Amino acid sequence: MTEYRRTDDGVETPERESRAVTGLELRSADDGAPVLTGYALVYDTRYDIAGGPDNGGFTEVVTRGAAAKSSKEADVKLLVNHGGVPLARSKSGTLTLESDDIGLRVSAELDPANPVVAELRSAMARGDMDEMSFAFRAVRQSWDDAYEVRTINELKLYDVSVVTFPANPATVAQIRSEQPTPAGRSLALARRQFEVVSHG
C-alpha cells in the first residue's frame, strides 16, 4: 500500500507510486487480435490522495506534458495487478504510449495465444475486471505553502496495469469490439470519461 506521511518539513512520498484510472478499453484489431487502449492519466485534473487535505492527505495535479519525456524514453510494461509476465512492452513495440493534449494515451497489442490475455478478455467481458492503474516516480514536483496541493511537472513511468482492486471502484473500463471513440473528442469529455483517482 502506498503510504504518505506528513512531517514538519512537508509530506514524505514513496519512491514508487501508483494511481488508478478509468478509460480502459479492449477491442479487436482488423486481424482479430485484442488491442487494449485508453488514457493512463489525464493532465491538469485535480484529484485527492490519501483522503485529501481535510483528512491528512493532499490534492494532486499532473501538468500537461509531464509524461511526455518518459513516454518516449522509458521501457514501460503492461501488467496485471502490477506484477507477473508483461502482456506488452514499449521496448518490444507492442505497447505504444503517446502524450497528447488530453494526457497519456496507451495502446497495447496483446497476444491472443497468451492464456493470461484469454483470462483478461473473459474477465473484462464479464465486467469482473474493468479498471487500470499506472505506476510512476515524480521527477519534478512542487507543493503549495500548506503542503496541501502537489503539482507534478515531470514523472517517470514504470508500468500500466489492469487491476482487480483499484482505489475507487466507481471508475469504469469497457470491453468492446467496435472502434474506439475518435481522438478528436473534446478535452472536457475526455476528462469526464478518464477520471484519475488515487491507488493505494
Backbone as CSV, one residue per row, in Angstrom:
resi,resn,N_x,N_y,N_z,CA_x,CA_y,CA_z,C_x,C_y,C_z
1,MET,0.837,-1.187,0.000,0.000,0.000,0.000,0.875,1.242,0.000
2,THR,0.553,2.222,-0.818,1.307,3.457,-0.877,1.058,4.265,0.382
3,GLU,2.131,4.730,1.017,1.989,5.491,2.251,2.564,6.890,2.080
4,TYR,1.858,7.863,2.618,2.296,9.253,2.633,2.300,9.690,4.083
5,ARG,3.363,10.411,4.494,3.473,10.805,5.887,3.784,12.287,5.975
6,ARG,2.968,12.989,6.762,3.212,14.411,6.999,4.313,14.570,8.049
7,THR,5.242,15.478,7.767,6.313,15.798,8.702,6.346,17.309,8.886
8,ASP,7.239,17.776,9.750,7.383,19.225,9.947,7.887,19.907,8.685
9,ASP,8.520,19.134,7.799,9.079,19.691,6.571,8.180,19.496,5.349
10,GLY,6.989,18.921,5.532,6.089,18.735,4.397,5.477,17.352,4.378
11,VAL,5.486,16.714,3.203,4.905,15.385,3.027,5.959,14.465,2.430
12,GLU,6.195,13.325,3.095,7.093,12.317,2.546,6.308,11.447,1.573
13,THR,6.856,11.276,0.364,6.205,10.438,-0.650,7.112,9.268,-0.977
14,PRO,6.531,8.123,-1.311,7.363,6.959,-1.643,8.075,7.128,-2.974
15,GLU,9.100,6.319,-3.185,9.864,6.353,-4.432,8.988,5.941,-5.618
16,ARG,8.118,4.962,-5.394,7.251,4.448,-6.453,5.798,4.608,-6.010
17,GLU,4.976,5.245,-6.854,3.573,5.472,-6.541,2.715,4.916,-7.664
18,SER,1.434,4.731,-7.389,0.523,4.298,-8.436,-0.809,5.003,-8.287
19,ARG,-1.513,5.144,-9.406,-2.817,5.785,-9.455,-3.747,4.938,-10.296
20,ALA,-4.979,4.747,-9.828,-5.989,4.047,-10.619,-6.631,5.036,-11.580
21,VAL,-6.982,4.552,-12.749,-7.591,5.408,-13.770,-8.727,4.668,-14.453
22,THR,-9.584,5.415,-15.112,-10.639,4.819,-15.914,-10.319,5.049,-17.386
23,GLY,-11.142,4.555,-18.267,-10.931,4.774,-19.687,-10.274,3.612,-20.391
24,LEU,-10.243,2.448,-19.749,-9.649,1.279,-20.359,-10.620,0.636,-21.334
25,GLU,-10.105,0.194,-22.470,-10.949,-0.432,-23.481,-10.185,-1.571,-24.120
26,LEU,-10.869,-2.689,-24.325,-10.282,-3.816,-25.031,-11.122,-4.071,-26.269
27,ARG,-10.490,-3.984,-27.436,-11.218,-4.163,-28.687,-10.429,-5.108,-29.586
28,SER,-10.993,-5.449,-30.706,-10.324,-6.333,-31.660,-9.783,-5.521,-32.828
29,ALA,-8.541,-5.813,-33.212,-7.950,-5.193,-34.399,-8.550,-5.846,-35.635
30,ASP,-8.184,-5.337,-36.808,-8.717,-5.867,-38.065,-8.427,-7.360,-38.226
31,ASP,-7.279,-7.810,-37.661,-6.933,-9.228,-37.776,-7.497,-10.062,-36.632
32,GLY,-8.303,-9.443,-35.760,-8.926,-10.161,-34.656,-8.121,-10.164,-33.376
33,ALA,-6.869,-9.690,-33.412,-6.039,-9.661,-32.205,-6.570,-8.608,-31.233
34,PRO,-6.531,-8.893,-29.937,-7.028,-7.919,-28.959,-6.095,-6.715,-28.829
35,VAL,-6.674,-5.523,-28.742,-5.923,-4.283,-28.571,-6.501,-3.550,-27.363
36,LEU,-5.668,-3.247,-26.402,-6.060,-2.524,-25.202,-5.752,-1.042,-25.407
37,THR,-6.726,-0.153,-25.203,-6.494,1.278,-25.379,-7.119,2.061,-24.235
38,GLY,-6.610,3.260,-24.026,-7.159,4.148,-23.013,-6.180,5.244,-22.667
39,TYR,-6.535,6.054,-21.691,-5.648,7.084,-21.164,-5.195,6.670,-19.768
40,ALA,-3.890,6.526,-19.583,-3.353,6.143,-18.288,-3.395,7.296,-17.296
41,LEU,-3.375,8.515,-17.800,-3.548,9.682,-16.932,-4.091,10.829,-17.760
42,VAL,-4.740,11.759,-17.074,-5.298,12.950,-17.716,-4.618,14.167,-17.095
43,TYR,-4.111,15.032,-17.952,-3.400,16.212,-17.480,-4.349,17.265,-16.915
44,ASP,-3.804,18.085,-16.012,-4.476,19.273,-15.480,-5.823,18.955,-14.837
45,THR,-5.923,17.788,-14.211,-7.119,17.388,-13.492,-6.749,17.149,-12.030
46,ARG,-7.411,17.844,-11.121,-7.112,17.701,-9.691,-7.843,16.498,-9.109
47,TYR,-7.164,15.768,-8.229,-7.766,14.632,-7.533,-7.100,14.500,-6.163
48,ASP,-7.833,13.945,-5.219,-7.347,13.818,-3.850,-6.572,12.525,-3.650
49,ILE,-5.505,12.601,-2.857,-4.676,11.472,-2.479,-4.789,11.284,-0.973
50,ALA,-4.896,10.046,-0.536,-4.956,9.703,0.892,-6.046,10.491,1.616
51,GLY,-7.190,10.633,0.972,-8.321,11.299,1.616,-8.393,12.795,1.419
52,GLY,-7.407,13.382,0.769,-7.418,14.822,0.531,-6.985,15.626,1.740
53,PRO,-6.823,16.945,1.591,-6.329,17.804,2.669,-7.169,17.747,3.952
54,ASP,-8.478,17.556,3.830,-9.330,17.528,5.019,-9.127,16.287,5.875
55,ASN,-8.468,15.268,5.320,-8.253,14.016,6.048,-6.774,13.667,6.182
56,GLY,-5.913,14.676,6.135,-4.485,14.442,6.301,-3.738,14.133,5.016
57,GLY,-4.461,14.056,3.889,-3.817,13.804,2.610,-3.554,15.094,1.864
58,PHE,-3.652,15.033,0.551,-3.393,16.216,-0.261,-4.105,16.097,-1.597
59,THR,-4.122,17.190,-2.341,-4.666,17.218,-3.699,-3.503,17.203,-4.667
60,GLU,-3.670,16.487,-5.773,-2.585,16.338,-6.736,-3.065,16.720,-8.129
61,VAL,-2.158,17.265,-8.928,-2.437,17.551,-10.333,-1.174,17.260,-11.136
62,VAL,-1.334,16.586,-12.262,-0.231,16.313,-13.181,-0.363,17.293,-14.333
63,THR,0.649,18.117,-14.527,0.558,19.164,-15.540,0.727,18.598,-16.952
64,ARG,0.198,19.325,-17.914,0.247,18.902,-19.313,1.688,18.664,-19.754
65,GLY,1.927,17.507,-20.342,3.250,17.157,-20.838,4.159,16.492,-19.821
66,ALA,3.683,16.279,-18.594,4.539,15.718,-17.543,5.046,14.314,-17.879
67,ALA,4.287,13.573,-18.686,4.696,12.208,-19.042,5.318,12.131,-20.438
68,ALA,5.496,13.276,-21.088,5.959,13.273,-22.483,7.350,12.651,-22.629
69,LYS,8.283,13.047,-21.809,9.647,12.541,-21.923,9.692,11.046,-21.609
70,SER,9.055,10.649,-20.513,9.083,9.249,-20.113,8.380,8.355,-21.125
71,SER,7.324,8.866,-21.735,6.587,8.056,-22.719,7.449,7.721,-23.927
72,LYS,8.458,8.550,-24.196,9.358,8.322,-25.326,10.600,7.530,-24.929
73,GLU,11.019,7.656,-23.664,12.311,7.100,-23.254,12.218,5.865,-22.366
74,ALA,11.196,5.761,-21.535,11.133,4.676,-20.561,10.698,3.361,-21.199
75,ASP,11.161,2.262,-20.643,10.714,0.934,-21.045,9.555,0.554,-20.132
76,VAL,8.337,0.852,-20.571,7.135,0.662,-19.766,6.497,-0.677,-20.122
77,LYS,5.979,-1.357,-19.108,5.354,-2.659,-19.308,3.864,-2.591,-18.999
78,LEU,3.082,-3.383,-19.713,1.673,-3.582,-19.389,1.576,-4.855,-18.567
79,LEU,1.040,-4.721,-17.339,0.961,-5.840,-16.406,-0.476,-6.047,-15.936
80,VAL,-0.685,-7.095,-15.180,-1.923,-7.310,-14.453,-1.590,-7.192,-12.973
81,ASN,-2.273,-6.283,-12.283,-2.042,-6.035,-10.854,-0.578,-5.714,-10.542
82,HIS,0.066,-4.986,-11.427,1.444,-4.508,-11.248,2.449,-5.644,-11.074
83,GLY,2.155,-6.822,-11.628,3.096,-7.928,-11.485,2.932,-8.951,-12.596
84,GLY,3.776,-9.978,-12.534,3.702,-11.067,-13.498,4.451,-10.767,-14.784
85,VAL,4.271,-11.649,-15.758,4.921,-11.508,-17.059,4.229,-10.397,-17.841
86,PRO,4.978,-9.477,-18.450,4.356,-8.386,-19.214,3.489,-8.907,-20.360
87,LEU,2.337,-8.268,-20.549,1.458,-8.593,-21.666,1.829,-7.783,-22.898
88,ALA,2.517,-6.676,-22.696,3.023,-5.823,-23.779,4.128,-4.965,-23.176
89,ARG,4.956,-4.388,-24.047,6.102,-3.620,-23.545,6.528,-2.612,-24.598
90,SER,6.869,-1.418,-24.153,7.267,-0.401,-25.118,8.558,-0.784,-25.834
91,LYS,9.476,-1.445,-25.132,10.750,-1.851,-25.728,10.546,-2.793,-26.911
92,SER,9.540,-3.658,-26.831,9.295,-4.622,-27.909,8.404,-4.061,-29.011
93,GLY,7.826,-2.872,-28.767,6.956,-2.250,-29.754,5.511,-2.694,-29.663
94,THR,5.174,-3.526,-28.677,3.793,-3.981,-28.516,2.974,-3.046,-27.634
95,LEU,3.637,-2.121,-26.949,2.961,-1.103,-26.141,3.364,0.269,-26.656
96,THR,2.373,1.077,-27.018,2.622,2.421,-27.517,2.072,3.429,-26.524
97,LEU,2.889,4.414,-26.167,2.493,5.493,-25.267,2.613,6.807,-26.015
98,GLU,1.590,7.640,-25.912,1.610,8.941,-26.577,1.085,10.008,-25.631
99,SER,1.904,11.012,-25.380,1.479,12.152,-24.576,0.845,13.172,-25.510
100,ASP,-0.461,13.440,-25.325,-1.144,14.401,-26.178,-1.764,15.502,-25.308
101,ASP,-2.654,16.294,-25.876,-3.249,17.397,-25.125,-4.138,16.916,-23.983
102,ILE,-4.625,15.691,-24.068,-5.501,15.155,-23.023,-4.694,14.536,-21.898
103,GLY,-3.753,13.697,-22.245,-2.966,13.002,-21.230,-2.070,11.967,-21.875
104,LEU,-1.882,10.841,-21.195,-1.033,9.770,-21.691,-1.911,8.674,-22.277
105,ARG,-1.874,8.555,-23.595,-2.683,7.558,-24.293,-1.903,6.255,-24.406
106,VAL,-2.566,5.158,-24.089,-1.961,3.827,-24.100,-2.634,2.976,-25.163
107,SER,-1.828,2.253,-25.942,-2.346,1.280,-26.891,-1.435,0.064,-26.843
108,ALA,-2.020,-1.104,-26.583,-1.218,-2.319,-26.441,-1.775,-3.426,-27.317
109,GLU,-0.900,-4.012,-28.128,-1.254,-5.176,-28.934,-1.012,-6.421,-28.093
110,LEU,-2.075,-7.190,-27.832,-1.970,-8.360,-26.974,-1.906,-9.641,-27.806
111,ASP,-1.255,-10.651,-27.248,-1.103,-11.942,-27.920,-2.299,-12.823,-27.582
112,PRO,-3.162,-13.139,-28.558,-4.344,-13.947,-28.262,-3.997,-15.365,-27.815
113,ALA,-2.766,-15.840,-28.082,-2.352,-17.175,-27.662,-1.905,-17.212,-26.198
114,ASN,-1.716,-16.042,-25.595,-1.290,-15.970,-24.194,-2.481,-16.307,-23.290
115,PRO,-2.375,-17.315,-22.429,-3.512,-17.672,-21.572,-3.930,-16.557,-20.617
116,VAL,-2.991,-15.693,-20.212,-3.344,-14.573,-19.345,-4.220,-13.576,-20.108
117,VAL,-3.927,-13.374,-21.397,-4.742,-12.493,-22.227,-6.150,-13.066,-22.361
118,ALA,-6.249,-14.375,-22.533,-7.569,-15.012,-22.612,-8.346,-14.807,-21.309
119,GLU,-7.669,-14.940,-20.170,-8.317,-14.702,-18.874,-8.762,-13.257,-18.747
120,LEU,-7.890,-12.334,-19.193,-8.202,-10.914,-19.115,-9.413,-10.572,-19.984
121,ARG,-9.441,-11.084,-21.208,-10.585,-10.829,-22.096,-11.882,-11.336,-21.468
122,SER,-11.822,-12.531,-20.894,-13.005,-13.103,-20.263,-13.455,-12.265,-19.071
123,ALA,-12.503,-11.890,-18.221,-12.835,-11.106,-17.028,-13.398,-9.738,-17.384
124,MET,-12.848,-9.115,-18.420,-13.340,-7.803,-18.828,-14.697,-7.917,-19.504
125,ALA,-14.894,-8.965,-20.282,-16.186,-9.154,-20.952,-17.299,-9.353,-19.936
126,ARG,-16.989,-10.021,-18.825,-17.967,-10.275,-17.770,-18.116,-9.081,-16.826
127,GLY,-17.215,-8.114,-16.935,-17.240,-6.973,-16.025,-16.553,-7.240,-14.701
128,ASP,-15.817,-8.357,-14.604,-15.118,-8.693,-13.362,-13.855,-7.862,-13.167
129,MET,-13.237,-7.418,-14.258,-12.088,-6.509,-14.203,-12.385,-5.371,-15.165
130,ASP,-12.354,-4.140,-14.660,-12.677,-3.005,-15.522,-11.935,-1.742,-15.102
131,GLU,-10.778,-1.916,-14.475,-10.003,-0.769,-14.001,-8.552,-0.864,-14.449
132,MET,-7.883,0.257,-14.430,-6.479,0.312,-14.795,-5.742,1.177,-13.784
133,SER,-4.438,1.000,-13.689,-3.611,1.771,-12.771,-2.266,2.024,-13.450
134,PHE,-1.587,3.096,-13.058,-0.238,3.331,-13.574,0.706,3.578,-12.410
135,ALA,1.936,3.087,-12.540,2.956,3.256,-11.512,4.002,4.241,-12.012
136,PHE,4.474,5.116,-11.117,5.375,6.191,-11.534,6.235,6.675,-10.383
137,ARG,7.220,7.496,-10.718,8.011,8.250,-9.744,7.993,9.706,-10.162
138,ALA,7.745,10.590,-9.224,7.762,12.026,-9.523,9.210,12.476,-9.710
139,VAL,9.504,13.103,-10.857,10.851,13.598,-11.156,10.960,15.074,-10.790
140,ARG,9.981,15.873,-11.222,9.927,17.291,-10.862,8.537,17.581,-10.298
141,GLN,8.509,18.150,-9.090,7.240,18.444,-8.437,7.377,19.679,-7.566
142,SER,6.253,20.243,-7.190,6.241,21.381,-6.272,5.007,21.264,-5.385
143,TRP,5.061,21.949,-4.245,3.963,21.946,-3.283,3.560,23.383,-2.983
144,ASP,2.301,23.574,-2.597,1.909,24.889,-2.103,2.443,25.064,-0.683
145,ASP,2.299,26.253,-0.107,2.883,26.555,1.196,2.353,25.662,2.310
146,ALA,1.106,25.220,2.219,0.499,24.388,3.259,0.724,22.893,3.016
147,TYR,1.422,22.548,1.956,1.628,21.156,1.566,0.297,20.412,1.421
148,GLU,-0.644,21.100,0.812,-1.955,20.502,0.558,-2.202,20.258,-0.929
149,VAL,-1.414,20.907,-1.786,-1.545,20.727,-3.229,-0.177,20.377,-3.813
150,ARG,-0.105,19.224,-4.426,1.125,18.753,-5.063,0.948,18.858,-6.575
151,THR,1.913,19.511,-7.238,1.897,19.647,-8.689,3.063,18.848,-9.257
152,ILE,2.753,17.862,-10.091,3.792,17.037,-10.713,4.028,17.559,-12.126
153,ASN,5.244,18.034,-12.365,5.603,18.605,-13.661,6.315,17.614,-14.578
154,GLU,6.903,16.581,-14.000,7.525,15.526,-14.795,7.510,14.249,-13.976
155,LEU,7.230,13.125,-14.655,7.225,11.846,-13.950,7.898,10.778,-14.799
156,LYS,8.361,9.741,-14.123,8.938,8.578,-14.792,7.949,7.434,-14.662
157,LEU,7.593,6.826,-15.777,6.638,5.726,-15.788,7.346,4.396,-15.577
158,TYR,6.703,3.507,-14.792,7.199,2.142,-14.615,6.319,1.137,-15.344
159,ASP,5.021,1.197,-15.076,4.116,0.275,-15.742,2.718,0.849,-15.795
160,VAL,1.915,0.264,-16.670,0.469,0.474,-16.681,-0.126,-0.910,-16.477
161,SER,-1.148,-1.018,-15.631,-1.661,-2.323,-15.245,-3.179,-2.363,-15.241
162,VAL,-3.706,-3.504,-15.632,-5.110,-3.792,-15.390,-5.168,-4.327,-13.966
163,VAL,-6.093,-3.809,-13.133,-6.082,-4.151,-11.717,-7.420,-4.705,-11.238
164,THR,-7.330,-5.580,-10.238,-8.508,-6.179,-9.624,-9.097,-5.268,-8.560
165,PHE,-8.232,-4.634,-7.766,-8.681,-3.819,-6.642,-8.170,-2.390,-6.775
166,PRO,-8.867,-1.538,-7.518,-8.471,-0.134,-7.604,-8.868,0.606,-6.345
167,ALA,-8.354,1.820,-6.190,-8.703,2.617,-5.022,-10.159,3.043,-5.051
168,ASN,-10.690,3.282,-6.246,-12.062,3.758,-6.367,-12.842,2.829,-7.294
169,PRO,-13.746,1.988,-6.749,-14.479,1.055,-7.595,-15.490,1.720,-8.515
170,ALA,-15.690,3.035,-8.385,-16.651,3.733,-9.242,-16.087,4.012,-10.631
171,THR,-14.769,3.926,-10.809,-14.211,4.145,-12.138,-14.552,2.960,-13.028
172,VAL,-14.649,3.207,-14.339,-15.183,2.201,-15.255,-14.273,2.010,-16.450
173,ALA,-14.114,0.761,-16.856,-13.443,0.420,-18.114,-14.365,-0.502,-18.888
174,GLN,-14.145,-0.629,-20.178,-15.057,-1.392,-21.020,-14.309,-2.365,-21.908
175,ILE,-15.006,-3.407,-22.307,-14.516,-4.272,-23.371,-15.498,-4.126,-24.517
176,ARG,-14.978,-3.753,-25.678,-15.839,-3.509,-26.843,-15.167,-4.071,-28.080
177,SER,-15.974,-4.385,-29.058,-15.410,-4.883,-30.309,-15.425,-3.814,-31.391
178,GLU,-16.206,-2.748,-31.169,-16.233,-1.706,-32.195,-15.038,-0.783,-32.042
179,GLN,-14.844,0.087,-33.013,-13.718,1.008,-32.982,-13.884,2.008,-31.844
180,PRO,-12.763,2.468,-31.228,-12.863,3.422,-30.139,-13.326,4.791,-30.611
181,THR,-13.699,5.616,-29.638,-14.114,6.979,-29.935,-12.987,7.719,-30.644
182,PRO,-13.259,8.514,-31.671,-12.201,9.225,-32.376,-11.371,10.107,-31.438
183,ALA,-10.086,10.244,-31.750,-9.178,11.004,-30.895,-9.530,12.482,-30.848
184,GLY,-10.355,12.965,-31.768,-10.675,14.379,-31.828,-11.759,14.836,-30.864
185,ARG,-12.167,13.958,-29.935,-13.219,14.359,-28.997,-12.733,15.503,-28.124
186,SER,-13.664,16.179,-27.463,-13.298,17.355,-26.677,-12.537,16.969,-25.420
187,LEU,-11.691,17.863,-24.940,-10.927,17.652,-23.722,-11.856,17.514,-22.529
188,ALA,-12.929,18.288,-22.495,-13.876,18.210,-21.379,-14.513,16.833,-21.311
189,LEU,-14.893,16.266,-22.451,-15.490,14.938,-22.471,-14.467,13.902,-22.016
190,ALA,-13.246,14.018,-22.496,-12.205,13.071,-22.102,-11.961,13.115,-20.613
191,ARG,-11.966,14.303,-20.025,-11.751,14.404,-18.588,-12.877,13.739,-17.804
192,ARG,-14.107,13.836,-18.319,-15.224,13.159,-17.642,-15.076,11.640,-17.777
193,GLN,-14.612,11.182,-18.934,-14.501,9.746,-19.179,-13.299,9.132,-18.488
194,PHE,-12.231,9.892,-18.340,-10.993,9.345,-17.809,-10.619,10.027,-16.510
195,GLU,-11.427,9.831,-15.482,-11.173,10.403,-14.161,-10.002,9.678,-13.510
196,VAL,-9.085,10.434,-12.928,-7.925,9.850,-12.289,-8.160,9.854,-10.787
197,VAL,-7.879,8.714,-10.143,-8.069,8.611,-8.706,-6.841,7.983,-8.079
198,SER,-6.685,8.151,-6.776,-5.546,7.573,-6.061,-5.674,6.059,-6.017
199,HIS,-4.548,5.386,-6.162,-4.491,3.928,-5.993,-3.541,3.640,-4.857
200,GLY,-4.051,3.146,-3.768,-3.247,2.922,-2.569,-2.355,1.724,-2.651
